[in-house]
Amino acid sequence: MARFAVELVFGPDNEKRLAVRPAHREYLASLVEKGVLLVSGPYADDTGALIIYEAADEAAVKEIIAADPYTPAGVVEWRIREWNVLMGSWL
């Protein structure tokens, strides 16, 4: 399994994003239960968020993102980067 740092950049329609956020967070909670989502949270300046996923490959992460309620709502931009963890408690 590989780890992926996924950055969400919030779009300009804050009202729509906030309306979808409860469903987005429910979806993320289901991924925590499955061991797919390791950590997530918004930036302090509320311009976006960071999510760390564990998945087989980038294609699997893209499937996870496609199922996130934020995707069909079009309220965020997704940036995916495979991440090689060298140190820390996740090893």
C-alpha positions in Angstrom: 0.0 0.0 0.0 1.1 3.5 -0.7 0.3 6.8 1.0 -1.1 9.8 -0.8 -1.3 13.4 0.3 -4.4 14.9 -1.2 -4.9 18.7 -1.1 -8.4 20.1 -1.4 -8.6 23.7 -2.6 -11.9 25.2 -1.7 -13.8 26.9 -4.6 -15.5 30.3 -4.4 -19.0 28.9 -3.5 -18.6 28.7 0.2 -22.4 28.3 0.9 -22.7 25.3 -1.4 -19.5 23.7 0.0 -20.8 24.1 3.6 -24.2 22.6 2.5 -22.3 19.5 1.2 -19.8 19.3 4.1 -21.8 17.0 6.4 -22.1 14.4 3.7 -18.4 14.8 2.9 -17.5 14.3 6.5 -19.7 11.2 6.8 -18.0 9.8 3.8 -14.6 10.5 5.3 -15.6 8.8 8.6 -16.5 5.7 6.6 -13.0 5.7 5.1 -11.5 6.0 8.6 -13.4 2.9 9.6 -12.0 1.0 6.6 -8.4 2.1 7.3 -8.2 4.1 4.0 -8.1 7.6 5.5 -5.2 8.1 8.0 -5.7 11.8 8.9 -7.6 14.8 7.5 -8.6 18.4 8.3 -9.0 21.9 7.0 -6.3 24.5 6.9 -6.5 27.1 9.6 -7.1 29.8 7.0 -10.1 27.8 5.6 -8.8 27.9 2.0 -8.6 24.1 1.7 -7.7 20.9 3.5 -5.3 18.1 3.6 -6.2 14.4 3.6 -3.8 11.5 3.8 -5.0 8.3 2.3 -3.5 4.8 2.2 -4.4 3.0 -1.1 -3.0 0.6 -3.6 -2.2 3.2 -6.2 -3.2 6.6 -7.6 -6.1 5.0 -9.6 -7.6 3.8 -6.3 -7.3 7.3 -4.8 -9.1 8.7 -7.8 -11.9 6.3 -7.2 -12.1 7.3 -3.6 -12.2 11.0 -4.6 -14.8 10.3 -7.3 -17.1 8.9 -4.6 -16.6 11.9 -2.2 -19.7 14.2 -2.2 -17.5 17.2 -2.8 -16.7 15.9 -6.3 -20.1 15.9 -7.9 -20.9 19.2 -6.1 -17.8 20.7 -7.8 -16.9 22.7 -4.7 -13.2 21.7 -4.4 -10.2 21.2 -6.6 -8.2 18.0 -5.8 -4.4 17.7 -6.0 -3.0 14.2 -5.5 0.6 13.5 -4.6 2.1 10.1 -3.7 3.9 10.6 -0.4 6.9 8.6 0.9 6.8 8.7 4.7 10.3 8.4 6.1 9.8 9.1 9.8 7.0 9.3 12.3 4.5 7.3 14.2 2.8 6.0 11.0 5.7 3.7 10.2 
